[in-house]
Amino acid sequence: MSFRSALDQFLTIVGVILIVVPVALSSDSWTPLIMVFIGIAMIGSGVWRLGSRIFSDRRVYAGLRSEVEHFIRLVRDLNARSLGGETEMVEEIRAKMNESVERMVSLAGRSDKSS
């Protein structure tokens, strides 16, 4: 479970507790009403995934990720061509895979900001 989803669940659970407890222990003061509004706001923040918006899931190494996805497509193509007995295509794909590995090496450790 990621930190953001745990935060969303935590906010929802605490919100429910803040609603149920004051209502169960109701008195003549404004405190239960204020606690209910705070609880509703916390539930809303969990439902609206406020934690995910505060702690965004932005990829830092998008270039490397893209190249890895390209490599995976090459692997799938390699397997399909191998099953079909296409020896020449297998060698072409092998060359493309070697080029892709070289690009991955050059992209490793480089964030989008440093590209």
C-alpha positions in Angstrom: 0.0 0.0 0.0 1.4 3.4 -0.9 1.7 6.3 1.5 -0.9 8.3 -0.4 -3.5 5.5 -0.3 -2.8 4.9 3.4 -3.2 8.6 4.0 -6.6 8.5 2.2 -7.7 5.6 4.3 -6.5 7.2 7.5 -8.3 10.4 6.8 -11.6 8.5 6.1 -11.3 6.4 9.3 -10.5 9.4 11.5 -13.3 11.3 9.9 -15.9 8.6 10.6 -14.6 8.3 14.2 -15.0 12.1 14.6 -18.6 11.9 13.4 -19.7 8.8 15.4 -18.1 9.6 18.7 -19.7 13.1 19.2 -23.1 11.9 18.0 -22.9 8.9 20.4 -21.9 11.1 23.3 -24.1 14.1 22.3 -24.4 17.0 24.7 -25.9 20.5 24.7 -22.7 22.2 23.6 -21.5 23.2 20.1 -18.6 20.8 20.3 -20.3 17.8 18.8 -21.6 19.9 15.9 -18.1 21.3 15.3 -16.6 17.8 15.5 -19.2 16.5 13.0 -18.2 19.2 10.5 -14.5 18.5 10.9 -15.2 14.7 10.4 -17.2 15.4 7.3 -14.4 17.5 5.9 -11.9 14.7 6.6 -14.1 12.1 4.9 -14.4 14.5 1.9 -10.7 14.9 1.8 -10.3 11.1 1.7 -12.9 10.7 -1.0 -11.4 13.5 -3.1 -8.0 11.9 -2.6 -6.5 15.0 -1.1 -3.5 13.0 0.0 -2.8 12.0 -3.6 -2.9 15.5 -4.7 -0.6 16.8 -2.0 1.9 13.9 -2.5 1.7 13.6 -6.3 2.9 10.5 -8.1 5.0 12.1 -10.8 7.6 10.1 -12.5 11.1 11.6 -12.2 12.8 9.3 -14.7 10.2 9.3 -17.5 12.9 9.0 -20.3 14.3 5.8 -18.8 10.7 4.5 -18.1 9.8 5.1 -21.8 12.9 3.3 -23.0 12.2 0.3 -20.7 8.6 0.1 -22.1 10.1 0.2 -25.6 12.4 -2.7 -24.7 9.5 -4.7 -23.3 7.7 -4.3 -26.6 10.9 -5.5 -28.4 10.9 -8.6 -26.1 7.3 -9.4 -27.0 8.1 -9.0 -30.7 11.2 -11.1 -30.3 9.2 -13.9 -28.7 6.5 -13.8 -31.4 9.1 -13.8 -34.2 11.0 -16.7 -32.5 7.9 -18.7 -32.3 7.3 -18.0 -36.0 10.8 -19.1 -36.9 11.7 -15.8 -38.4 15.5 -15.9 -37.9 16.3 -12.7 -39.8 13.8 -10.7 -37.8 15.1 -12.2 -34.6 18.6 -10.8 -35.4 17.1 -7.4 -36.3 15.3 -7.3 -33.0 18.5 -8.4 -31.2 20.3 -5.4 -32.7 17.4 -3.1 -31.7 17.5 -4.5 -28.2 21.2 -3.8 -27.9 20.6 -0.2 -29.1 17.8 0.1 -26.5 20.1 -1.2 -23.7 22.7 1.5 -24.7 20.0 4.2 -24.5 18.9 2.9 -21.1 22.4 3.1 -19.8 22.7 6.7 -21.0 19.3 7.6 -19.5 19.9 5.9 -16.1 20.1 8.3 -13.3 19.0 11.3 -15.4 15.7 12.8 -14.2 13.5 14.8 -16.5 14.8 18.0 -15.0 18.4 17.2 -15.8 17.7 16.0 -19.3 
